[in-house]
Amino acid sequence: MLNLFALLLAACLEVGGDALMRKGMRGGAPLALLFGAIVLTAYGVAVNLPGWSFGRLMGVYIAAFFIVAQIVAVVFMHERLSMPTIVGGALIVAGGTVMTMWHVS
């Protein structure tokens, strides 16, 4: 459970760091670039906290990232999810669930 929390934290940091980098690059805010780099470094630490193999780690992380990214898209960007996004996302999350529940230690 703690590993999944670390991956959700990593996803939030990656989404936030990317938003800061975007603001810095497109909005002429150099401090946003600096803070974006710091947040993305924290993401790199958080995503590697679980002691899983790299393939499993990235597979599960991509599912967590997808969920966080879609929440941000809907809540903060006021976007509507398309059917391909919903169906494709369900497959991504299903794959992450399989990797989380069924793995060889």
N, C-alpha and C positions, 0 to 999 in steps of 0.2 A: 504493500500500500504506500509506503514511504517512497518507493521508486516511482510510482505513478504520480505522486504529488510533485516530485522533482521534475518529471517530464512536463507536467502541466505548468509548473513555474517556468521552466525553460521556454515553453511555447509562448507564455505571456511576455517574457523578456525578449524573445526574438521578434514578436509582433511589435512590441513597444520600441525596441531598438531600431527596427526598420522604419517605423513611423517617424522617429526622431531624425534618422538619416535622410528620409524623404523631405522632411521639413527643412532641414539644413541645406540640402542640395537645391531644392526648388524655391525655398522661401528666403534664401540669403541669410540664414541664421547660423553663424559659425559655432555658437555654443551648442546648438542642437546636434551638430555633427560630433562634437566632443562627447556630449552625453550619450549620443547614440552608440559611439564606439565603446564607451564604458558599459552600457547596458548589454551590448552584443558580446562583450567579453564575459560578463556575468552569465549570459545565456550559455556560452561555451563551457563554463564550469558546471552549471546546473544540469545540462543535458548529459554530461559524462559522469554524474554521480552514481547512477546504477552500475553495478559491476557486471553488466551483461555483455555478451558478444556484440561487436559493432553492428552486424546485420540485424540482430533482434532489436537492439537499442534504437536504431534508425527506423525500423519498421513500426515499432510501437510509438516512437516519437512523432512520426509523420501523421499518425492517426490523432494524437493529442494536438498537434499543430493545426491540423485541418479543423478540428472542433473549435479551437480558440479563434482561428482566423475567421470562421463563418460567424461566430458570435460577434466579433468586432465589426465585420461587414454589415451585419443586420442592425446591431444596436447603435454603432457610432457612425457608420457610413450610410445608413438608411437604405441599404441595398435589399432587393428581394432575391431569394435563392431560386435559381432556375431548376427545372426538373433534372437536367444532366448533372448539375452540382449535387443535388440531393441523392440521386442514384449512385453517382460516382463516389460521393462521400460515404454513403452507406457501405460500399465495397471497401473503401479505405479503412473505415472504422472496424468492419468485420475482420479484415486482415490483421489489424492491430490487436483485436480481441483474441484471435487465434494465437498470435505470437505471445500474448500475455499469459493466456491460460494453459496453452499446450506447448511446452518447450522441454528440451532435453538439457539437463543441467550438466 
